[in-house]
Each structure stands twice: as C-alpha cells, then as structure tokens.
Amino acid sequence: MTNRVLLWAAFVLVHAGVALLGFVLPNEPMGDVYRVYEPWSRAVFSGGGIVGVTQDWVYPQLALLPMLLAHLPAGLLGDYTAGWAVLVTLVDAVAFAVLIGRVRSRGRVAGAVFWLAAIVCLGPVGMYRIDAISVPLAILGCLWLLRRPGLAAALLAAATWIKVWPAALLAAAVVAVRRRATVIAAAALVSVAVLGAVVAGGGADHALGFVTGQTGRGLQVEAPVSAPYVWGALLGSDGSAVYYDQGLLTFQVTGPHVDLVIAAMTPLLAASAAAVLLIGVWRLRRGAPFVRLFPVLALALVLVLIVVNKVGSPQFHTWLFAPVVLGLVIDRRRWAAPAALACVAAALTQLVYPVLYGGIVTPAILAVVVLTLRNLVLVALLVWMVVRLVRLPASVPTTVSLTP
C-alpha cells in the first residue's frame, strides 16, 4: 500500500511539475498546443473544415480526437493549454495504473519509475505534443501483447492513427507474437474503421495526406543526419546554414549536396527498418522467445525511426518509453542500463529544446556540442540494440513478470 501511494504521489508531482515547466522554460515548449492544436480543433466547431478530411494534414486522422477532447477540461479551466495538460495526465494515469498493477512486481515498479524519470528528463515538450497521447496507448499495447494480442494490436493501431511511430511496435509484434494473425486482423480492423469514417466524411482524397506530405520535407536541424550542416553553419562553411521553413513551421538545414541527402533518407530509413526486421525474423526462427525478442526488436525499430530520419523533433524521444518500460517489466536487470541511457538522451534533448534552442537555430558552440552528444547517444543505443538482437539466445530469461 505504501509503495502504491508513493508511486501515485510521484506521478502527480511529475506531471504537475512538467506541466508548469512548459510555461516557465524559454522558446515556448507548449506553443504547438495553443498555436496549432487549438485552432485546428476549433475549426471543426466553427465550420472551418476538418483537417485530414477536408484538407491534407501532417498527422493521421485520429490525432484530431484528443485535440477535440482537450476542450472538455479546457472549458472547466478556461485555458486550452492547461486542458491539454490535464488530458495527457489522465491518459497517462490509466496506463500507469495498469503498469503498476498491485505493486507486487519489481519489474513493473522499475518500469513505472523509469517512465516518470524519463518524463522529467525530457521535460514539457514530451507533454505538450500529440505524441504524449500515443505513448500511454503504446505502453498498454506492449503490456497486453502476450496475453491479449487482439486488444493490444487494436490499441497500437489506434496509436498509429494518432502518430505513425507505433507502427514500429506493430511490426515488431507481427514478428514476435505467435498469434500474429490476431495482431494483423485487429490492426487491420481499426485501420479499416478509421479509413472508412474518413471516406464516408468525404475525405478520400486526403486520407493519406500525412504520408505524402512527408516526402517533400527537408533536413530538420535536430536530426542526426543534419549534424555536418549544423557544424558547417557554426564554423562558417560555404553554403551551410540553418533556416526556418514557413510552410512546415520548423527549422531546417541547407548546404552542399543537401538535395541528394534528402532524397536518400527515405529509402535509407525503409532499408534500415527492413534490415532490423529481418534480423528479428532470423532470431525468431532460431528460437528466441517473445519476452527476449519483442522489447529489443521494438526498441531497435523505434531507434531506426529516430536516427535514420530527416526529421528530428524533440518529442520523438517519447517513443523510447514504451519498449524500455516493457523491457524493465520483463527483466529489470538486463534493461537497467538501456533505461539509463534513454534518460540521458531525454535529458540532453531537453537541453537542446527548449533550453539551448537559440544556439541551435543560430548555431553556438555549447548548443551544437550538446546536440551532437545527444545524437551520438542515440546512435550508440541503436547499435547496442542491434547487437543485442543479433546475439539473442533461444533460452527464456529467469526473471520474467508479465502479471500485475
């Protein structure tokens, strides 16, 4: 009972503190909420159109649902940004309650402690972005994959229709879960329902706008691939610069051969993800069990989506939380070091944005060094997970706890 009270007290303090930091730290880490989420959702009520249905949108269509739901607590508090923070906290609370269960499993407690620590390390950008809604859904999906694969896959599919990244968890599940037909069927059912609703609403032409809209993007300044151009801008190399894209509302880089790099990134991302999946299939056929295979494969795929990507938004680091939480639930000793490294990456990310972001967009040595260190940590974690995946044994670990 005491442990449960302490965990919930920490949950409340962490969420309240991080929510308040959004209003204190520089560079408006909660700016997306009131600058874009609120106008998008208000347009639905005012007849101004439905993003993803009447026009192309950067997000999958289900992302609009939490933006609309945030108006409920916002109506009580008189502020949409505060309402968003309350909504995120409530959704997190549901996943947190399932995660800790009866507080009898040390692995589940370790996963809960890591999640709270990671939220603190990443700071307000992890709360004030749409990714914050997908993360608790992903955690629930990961926890239930073995015992309730249909429900788990449905949750992961719903999360994917909010922000695309949980598709990596679904792909890992199709490889690692024995009842993969159930996983595929449940995910397909959710996808058909979402697409059917969009088409019925007259949005057939915009149903996949979130996919086609990404192809023309440049190199975002925080992405690992942008490092040579950021350093070039810092050192005054000819042609290297950081600029603001008015259409995408993000800072990007330019420099020598940048168009070739942009063109190469999407095929490279797809090839890297396919290679990791093939390694997972190989280890499955060699007898690696779900409890060993899925968390490593899931984290490796998520890291590929972050490291081998021309987009590098700071909130992407919330994607690490779900596979690491599951890893700790299953085997806290084996996953303690990756969890610590994920927290280091999250803390460095908070320094990059919002704390030192002025030194990123107008390159300054301290900010660029911190950004480079953060990216090196992510690359090291990716290499580590791929090596761990290759070396997976066929034996079941001695410390396994998937019950509350």
Backbone torsions as a table, in degrees:
resi	resn	phi	psi	omega
1	MET	NA	-42.3	-179.1
2	THR	-62.8	-43.8	179.5
3	ASN	-62.1	-39.8	179.3
4	ARG	-64.3	-43.2	178.7
5	VAL	-61.8	-43.7	-179.8
6	LEU	-63.9	-41.4	179.6
7	LEU	-64.3	-42.8	-179.9
8	TRP	-70.3	-34.3	175.4
9	ALA	-63.4	-42.4	177.6
10	ALA	-64.6	-39.3	178.5
11	PHE	-58.3	-48.1	-178.4
12	VAL	-64.7	-45.4	-178.6
13	LEU	-63.3	-42.8	-178.9
14	VAL	-63.3	-48.5	-177.4
15	HIS	-68.2	-39.1	177.9
16	ALA	-66.0	-43.2	-179.0
17	GLY	-65.2	-45.7	-179.9
18	VAL	-67.0	-37.6	177.2
19	ALA	-60.5	-43.5	179.5
20	LEU	-67.9	-35.2	178.9
21	LEU	-58.9	-29.9	178.8
22	GLY	-59.4	-27.0	-179.5
23	PHE	-93.7	-8.5	-173.8
24	VAL	-105.4	-43.0	-175.5
25	LEU	-69.7	157.4	-178.1
26	PRO	-74.0	171.2	172.8
27	ASN	65.2	23.1	170.8
28	GLU	47.1	67.2	178.8
29	PRO	-64.3	-16.6	176.8
30	MET	-101.0	10.1	-173.4
31	GLY	-60.5	-36.2	-179.2
32	ASP	-59.9	-31.3	-175.7
33	VAL	-64.0	-52.1	-176.2
34	TYR	-91.3	-17.1	179.3
35	ARG	-85.7	-32.9	-176.6
36	VAL	-126.4	-43.0	-178.1
37	TYR	-64.9	-44.5	-178.6
38	GLU	-65.7	-47.6	177.7
39	PRO	-62.3	-40.4	178.4
40	TRP	-58.9	-45.2	-177.0
41	SER	-73.8	-37.1	178.3
42	ARG	-64.8	-30.9	179.8
43	ALA	-61.7	-30.6	178.0
44	VAL	-65.0	-42.8	-178.6
45	PHE	-72.3	-30.7	-174.8
46	SER	-93.7	-1.2	-178.9
47	GLY	82.0	19.7	-178.3
48	GLY	-87.3	8.5	179.0
49	GLY	109.4	161.7	-179.8
50	ILE	-119.5	113.2	179.8
51	VAL	-60.8	138.3	-177.8
52	GLY	87.2	-12.5	179.8
53	VAL	-120.5	-54.3	178.8
54	THR	-92.6	-6.7	178.5
55	GLN	-158.1	157.4	176.1
56	ASP	-63.2	151.4	-177.1
57	TRP	-140.8	151.7	-179.1
58	VAL	-73.8	-21.0	-177.9
59	TYR	-110.6	157.3	169.6
60	PRO	-63.0	159.1	-167.9
61	GLN	-63.5	-34.3	-178.4
62	LEU	-66.8	-13.6	177.7
63	ALA	-62.6	-24.0	-179.5
64	LEU	-70.3	-27.7	-175.6
65	LEU	-60.2	-52.7	177.7
66	PRO	-64.0	-29.0	177.1
67	MET	-65.3	-35.5	175.6
68	LEU	-73.4	-42.5	-178.7
69	LEU	-63.3	-29.3	-179.0
70	ALA	-62.8	-18.9	178.1
71	HIS	-68.9	-22.0	179.6
72	LEU	-66.6	-58.2	175.2
73	PRO	-66.8	-28.4	178.3
74	ALA	-63.3	-35.5	178.2
75	GLY	-64.0	-33.6	178.7
76	LEU	-77.6	-35.4	-175.8
77	LEU	-92.1	-16.7	-179.9
78	GLY	78.1	15.8	-178.1
79	ASP	-152.8	125.6	-176.1
80	TYR	-67.7	-38.9	-179.3
81	THR	-63.4	-43.5	176.1
82	ALA	-64.1	-38.4	177.3
83	GLY	-62.3	-38.1	176.8
84	TRP	-62.7	-44.6	179.8
85	ALA	-60.7	-39.6	178.2
86	VAL	-65.7	-43.5	179.4
87	LEU	-60.4	-46.6	178.9
88	VAL	-60.6	-42.4	-179.9
89	THR	-63.0	-40.8	179.9
90	LEU	-65.8	-43.4	179.4
91	VAL	-66.6	-41.7	175.1
92	ASP	-59.1	-39.1	-177.4
93	ALA	-62.2	-38.2	178.4
94	VAL	-62.6	-48.9	179.6
95	ALA	-65.3	-37.5	-179.6
96	PHE	-64.7	-40.6	179.3
97	ALA	-63.1	-42.3	177.9
98	VAL	-67.2	-40.0	-178.1
99	LEU	-61.5	-50.7	-175.8
100	ILE	-77.5	-23.0	178.4
101	GLY	54.3	-127.5	-179.9
102	ARG	-93.2	10.4	179.4
103	VAL	58.2	38.7	177.1
104	ARG	-103.8	-14.6	-178.0
105	SER	-102.5	123.1	177.5
106	ARG	-65.9	-32.2	177.6
107	GLY	-64.5	-40.5	179.1
108	ARG	-68.5	-38.3	176.2
109	VAL	-64.1	-42.1	177.8
110	ALA	-61.5	-41.0	177.7
111	GLY	-63.3	-40.3	179.7
112	ALA	-66.4	-43.7	179.4
113	VAL	-62.9	-43.3	177.0
114	PHE	-59.0	-47.1	-177.2
115	TRP	-58.4	-45.3	179.1
116	LEU	-64.7	-42.9	178.9
117	ALA	-62.7	-40.6	-179.7
118	ALA	-66.6	-37.1	176.8
119	ILE	-61.5	-43.1	178.4
120	VAL	-64.8	-45.2	-177.7
121	CYS	-61.9	-41.7	-178.1
122	LEU	-76.8	-32.3	175.3
123	GLY	83.3	-164.0	-169.5
124	PRO	-64.6	-24.8	-179.7
125	VAL	-63.3	-26.4	177.6
126	GLY	-73.0	-21.8	179.1
127	MET	-94.3	-38.8	-172.6
128	TYR	-96.8	44.6	172.1
129	ARG	-141.9	157.7	-177.9
130	ILE	-61.6	-25.2	177.4
131	ASP	-56.8	-28.4	-177.6
132	ALA	-63.3	-24.8	177.4
133	ILE	-81.6	-35.1	-177.7
134	SER	-72.5	-28.7	-175.3
135	VAL	-64.3	-51.8	178.6
136	PRO	-62.0	-34.7	175.0
137	LEU	-62.9	-40.3	178.9
138	ALA	-66.6	-39.0	178.1
139	ILE	-62.8	-45.6	177.1
140	LEU	-60.4	-44.2	179.5
141	GLY	-60.1	-43.9	179.4
142	CYS	-64.2	-41.5	-178.5
143	LEU	-65.3	-31.9	-173.3
144	TRP	-99.4	-1.3	-173.7
145	LEU	-58.7	-39.5	-174.3
146	LEU	-75.2	-41.7	-173.8
147	ARG	-96.9	-29.6	-179.6
148	ARG	-133.1	66.4	-172.3
149	PRO	-61.7	-33.5	179.7
150	GLY	-65.8	-49.3	178.1
151	LEU	-63.6	-41.9	-179.9
152	ALA	-61.4	-46.0	-179.4
153	ALA	-65.2	-36.6	177.4
154	ALA	-62.9	-42.5	178.0
155	LEU	-64.8	-43.2	179.3
156	LEU	-65.7	-36.5	177.4
157	ALA	-67.3	-42.4	176.6
158	ALA	-60.8	-41.9	177.7
159	ALA	-63.1	-35.9	178.2
160	THR	-65.9	-33.6	177.9
161	TRP	-80.7	1.0	170.1
162	ILE	-99.9	-47.1	175.2
163	LYS	-147.5	131.9	-163.7
164	VAL	-62.2	-26.3	-169.1
165	TRP	-54.5	-33.5	179.5
166	PRO	-62.8	-8.9	172.7
167	ALA	-58.4	-29.1	176.6
168	ALA	-64.8	-39.0	178.4
169	LEU	-68.5	-38.8	176.6
170	LEU	-63.3	-42.6	178.7
171	ALA	-61.8	-42.9	177.8
172	ALA	-64.4	-35.6	179.2
173	ALA	-67.2	-40.1	179.0
174	VAL	-60.6	-34.0	177.6
175	VAL	-75.5	-46.2	-165.9
176	ALA	-91.5	-26.5	-174.9
177	VAL	-86.5	132.4	-179.6
178	ARG	-65.7	-37.1	-179.9
179	ARG	-87.6	54.4	-174.6
180	ARG	-67.1	-27.4	177.2
181	ALA	-63.1	-37.4	177.1
182	THR	-65.6	-41.9	178.9
183	VAL	-61.2	-48.3	-178.2
184	ILE	-63.9	-43.9	-177.9
185	ALA	-64.2	-44.0	-179.1
186	ALA	-65.5	-43.5	178.8
187	ALA	-64.6	-40.1	179.2
188	ALA	-65.9	-38.6	179.8
189	LEU	-62.1	-45.3	177.9
190	VAL	-62.6	-43.4	-178.4
191	SER	-64.7	-42.3	178.1
192	VAL	-62.9	-40.0	179.6
193	ALA	-63.6	-44.0	-179.9
194	VAL	-65.4	-49.3	-179.3
195	LEU	-63.4	-38.0	178.2
196	GLY	-61.6	-41.6	179.1
197	ALA	-66.1	-38.8	179.1
198	VAL	-65.1	-46.5	-179.7
199	VAL	-64.2	-42.0	179.0
200	ALA	-62.4	-29.7	178.4
201	GLY	-83.8	3.9	178.3
202	GLY	88.2	17.4	-175.9
203	GLY	-104.9	25.2	-177.5
204	ALA	-56.3	-38.4	-177.7
205	ASP	-70.9	-16.9	-176.1
206	HIS	-116.0	7.3	-172.7
207	ALA	-59.9	-36.7	-177.7
208	LEU	-113.9	27.4	179.5
209	GLY	-62.0	-28.6	179.7
210	PHE	-69.2	-20.6	176.8
211	VAL	-86.2	-53.0	-177.1
212	THR	-66.0	-27.4	-178.5
213	GLY	-71.5	-15.5	-178.2
214	GLN	-85.3	-20.0	-171.8
215	THR	-66.1	-29.3	-177.5
216	GLY	-91.4	5.0	-176.9
217	ARG	-71.8	149.6	174.7
218	GLY	-89.9	-160.9	-179.0
219	LEU	-91.1	113.8	178.9
220	GLN	-70.7	145.5	-169.1
221	VAL	-61.2	-32.7	-177.1
222	GLU	-83.9	-11.8	-177.0
223	ALA	-64.1	142.4	179.6
224	PRO	-54.2	-37.5	-178.2
225	VAL	-65.4	-19.8	-178.1
226	SER	-81.8	-7.2	-174.2
227	ALA	-52.3	-46.5	-179.3
228	PRO	-60.5	-34.5	-179.3
229	TYR	-75.7	-35.6	177.1
230	VAL	-65.8	-45.8	177.1
231	TRP	-64.7	-36.5	176.8
232	GLY	-62.9	-41.8	177.2
233	ALA	-64.8	-38.6	179.0
234	LEU	-64.1	-42.3	-175.2
235	LEU	-88.7	-1.6	176.7
236	GLY	79.9	27.3	178.7
237	SER	-67.4	146.4	-177.7
238	ASP	-61.2	126.9	173.3
239	GLY	88.1	-18.6	-178.9
240	SER	-84.1	132.0	-177.9
241	ALA	-161.0	159.3	172.6
242	VAL	-107.7	133.8	-179.1
243	TYR	-139.1	163.0	-179.3
244	TYR	-101.6	125.3	177.1
245	ASP	-89.7	112.3	-176.3
246	GLN	-67.4	-31.8	-178.9
247	GLY	-72.0	-41.7	-177.5
248	LEU	-94.8	-8.1	179.5
249	LEU	57.4	47.2	-179.6
250	THR	-150.3	157.5	177.8
251	PHE	-88.4	132.4	-179.9
252	GLN	-127.9	173.0	-179.6
253	VAL	-119.0	157.1	174.1
254	THR	-139.5	162.7	-178.4
255	GLY	164.9	-170.5	-177.8
256	PRO	-57.9	130.8	175.0
257	HIS	61.3	23.0	-175.7
258	VAL	-63.8	-34.1	-179.4
259	ASP	-65.6	-36.7	177.3
260	LEU	-65.4	-40.9	179.2
261	VAL	-65.1	-43.9	178.7
262	ILE	-58.6	-45.8	-178.5
263	ALA	-64.9	-31.5	-176.0
264	ALA	-81.1	-21.5	-169.4
265	MET	-67.9	-43.0	-178.6
266	THR	-65.0	-47.7	174.6
267	PRO	-60.6	-36.7	179.4
268	LEU	-66.8	-39.6	177.0
269	LEU	-61.7	-46.4	179.9
270	ALA	-63.2	-42.9	-179.7
271	ALA	-65.7	-39.3	-179.7
272	SER	-66.5	-43.7	177.9
273	ALA	-63.2	-42.2	179.0
274	ALA	-62.8	-39.5	179.9
275	ALA	-63.9	-42.9	179.0
276	VAL	-64.8	-41.8	178.0
277	LEU	-62.0	-40.6	178.6
278	LEU	-64.5	-37.5	175.1
279	ILE	-62.9	-41.1	177.4
280	GLY	-61.2	-42.6	177.6
281	VAL	-62.6	-42.2	178.1
282	TRP	-59.4	-46.3	-178.9
283	ARG	-69.2	-32.6	175.5
284	LEU	-61.3	-45.5	-178.9
285	ARG	-68.5	-21.2	175.4
286	ARG	-86.0	1.4	172.6
287	GLY	103.1	9.5	179.5
288	ALA	-65.9	127.6	-178.6
289	PRO	-78.3	163.6	-179.3
290	PHE	-52.7	-45.9	-173.0
291	VAL	-64.3	-24.5	174.7
292	ARG	-92.7	-39.6	-170.9
293	LEU	-77.4	-49.2	-169.8
294	PHE	-61.8	-50.0	-177.0
295	PRO	-60.8	-40.3	-179.2
296	VAL	-68.3	-46.1	179.6
297	LEU	-62.9	-42.5	-179.7
298	ALA	-63.0	-45.7	-179.4
299	LEU	-66.9	-39.1	178.4
300	ALA	-62.1	-42.5	179.4
301	LEU	-66.3	-41.6	178.3
302	VAL	-62.9	-41.0	178.6
303	LEU	-65.4	-35.1	174.9
304	VAL	-60.7	-42.6	179.6
305	LEU	-62.9	-26.0	179.9
306	ILE	-90.0	-47.9	-172.8
307	VAL	-74.8	-43.1	-176.3
308	VAL	-99.3	61.5	-173.6
309	ASN	-143.6	139.9	177.6
310	LYS	-81.9	-9.6	173.5
311	VAL	-104.2	141.9	-175.7
312	GLY	-143.2	46.2	-177.0
313	SER	-63.1	144.9	-175.8
314	PRO	-62.5	-31.2	-178.5
315	GLN	-69.0	-11.7	177.4
316	PHE	-57.4	-23.5	-175.3
317	HIS	-73.1	-12.4	171.2
318	THR	-66.4	-22.1	-178.5
319	TRP	-64.1	-24.7	-179.6
320	LEU	-71.3	-21.5	-169.1
321	PHE	-63.2	-47.8	-172.2
322	ALA	-62.4	-52.4	-179.8
323	PRO	-65.3	-32.8	178.5
324	VAL	-70.3	-40.5	176.1
325	VAL	-57.0	-47.5	179.8
326	LEU	-63.7	-40.8	177.7
327	GLY	-57.8	-42.1	178.9
328	LEU	-68.1	-37.6	177.8
329	VAL	-61.0	-40.9	-177.3
330	ILE	-77.1	-45.3	-174.4
331	ASP	-154.1	87.3	-171.5
332	ARG	-64.3	-32.7	-178.9
333	ARG	-69.2	-44.5	-179.3
334	ARG	-67.3	-27.5	-175.5
335	TRP	-102.9	2.5	-178.8
336	ALA	-63.4	-43.9	-178.4
337	ALA	-68.6	-46.6	174.4
338	PRO	-58.9	-36.4	178.0
339	ALA	-63.3	-42.8	178.5
340	ALA	-62.8	-42.2	179.9
341	LEU	-66.7	-35.7	176.2
342	ALA	-64.0	-37.7	177.0
343	CYS	-67.5	-37.4	176.5
344	VAL	-62.1	-44.9	178.0
345	ALA	-61.1	-40.6	179.9
346	ALA	-65.9	-42.8	179.8
347	ALA	-64.4	-42.2	177.0
348	LEU	-64.3	-34.4	178.1
349	THR	-65.1	-40.3	177.6
350	GLN	-64.3	-34.4	175.1
351	LEU	-65.1	-41.6	178.5
352	VAL	-62.5	-48.9	177.6
353	TYR	-141.3	121.8	15.1
354	PRO	-101.6	-4.8	-166.4
355	VAL	-63.2	-52.1	-173.4
356	LEU	-107.1	18.1	-169.9
357	TYR	-62.8	-29.6	176.6
358	GLY	-59.2	-33.4	178.2
359	GLY	-82.0	-3.3	173.7
360	ILE	-92.7	-48.2	-176.6
361	VAL	-74.7	-27.8	168.5
362	THR	-120.5	87.8	-162.7
363	PRO	-50.8	126.9	174.9
364	ALA	-128.0	151.4	-168.0
365	ILE	-59.8	-45.8	-177.0
366	LEU	-62.5	-49.0	-178.1
367	ALA	-62.8	-41.9	-179.2
368	VAL	-67.3	-37.4	177.0
369	VAL	-64.0	-44.1	179.1
370	VAL	-62.8	-44.3	177.9
371	LEU	-60.5	-42.4	179.6
372	THR	-64.6	-42.1	177.3
373	LEU	-62.2	-42.8	178.1
374	ARG	-58.7	-45.9	-178.9
375	ASN	-66.5	-35.8	176.8
376	LEU	-65.3	-37.4	176.7
377	VAL	-62.3	-43.3	179.0
378	LEU	-64.1	-42.9	178.1
379	VAL	-62.8	-43.0	179.1
380	ALA	-62.2	-41.2	179.5
381	LEU	-66.2	-38.6	177.3
382	LEU	-63.4	-47.3	179.0
383	VAL	-60.1	-42.9	179.3
384	TRP	-58.9	-46.0	-178.0
385	MET	-68.2	-36.6	177.8
386	VAL	-65.9	-43.1	177.2
387	VAL	-62.3	-44.3	177.9
388	ARG	-61.3	-38.9	178.9
389	LEU	-63.5	-44.8	-179.8
390	VAL	-62.4	-34.7	-174.8
391	ARG	-93.8	8.4	-177.0
392	LEU	-57.4	129.2	175.3
393	PRO	-81.7	167.7	179.1
394	ALA	-87.3	-7.9	-176.3
395	SER	-82.9	151.6	178.4
396	VAL	-82.8	134.5	179.8
397	PRO	-64.2	155.3	-178.6
398	THR	-77.8	-25.5	-178.2
399	THR	-106.3	95.8	-179.1
400	VAL	-131.6	126.5	179.1
401	SER	-141.8	100.1	176.9
402	LEU	-111.2	10.3	175.4
403	THR	-104.6	148.3	-176.6
404	PRO	-61.0	NA	NA
